């Protein structure tokens, strides 16, 4: 039980560290994409961020299976990522197009589950 909890925490931590460390770097690939008000409307930058978020979710799913052995751990992690993602995306709702938010959220659980299948 403790290892299962640690596995989910490790997967969440991996997602958080990779996202927080990498997303600013991804935006640097598109100078001028990040506006002064914090908004991003550049389609290429947004698509790059979606690809990056998917890769990060794959990695998090992989980590959860490396640490824990419970069959439902990837789903639990995916749901936690989705719930946290909804809260965070709400804060940025006016700064990016709706399609970005919806795709970002829609990809979290499937990518996490697929990443777990790689482990």
Number of C-alpha atoms within 10 A of each C-alpha: 9 7 13 18 16 14 25 25 17 22 29 21 14 20 23 16 11 18 19 11 11 15 15 12 12 15 19 12 12 14 10 12 18 17 12 8 7 11 15 19 14 17 13 13 20 22 14 16 21 20 14 17 22 20 19 23 32 24 22 32 35 22 26 31 25 15 17 21 14 14 11 13 21 30 18 16 26 25 15 16 22 18 14 13 16 16 11 12 19 12 10 14 14 12 16 17 16 12 9 18 19 12 12 21 19 12 17 26 23 18 22 30 24 16 23 23 13 13 12
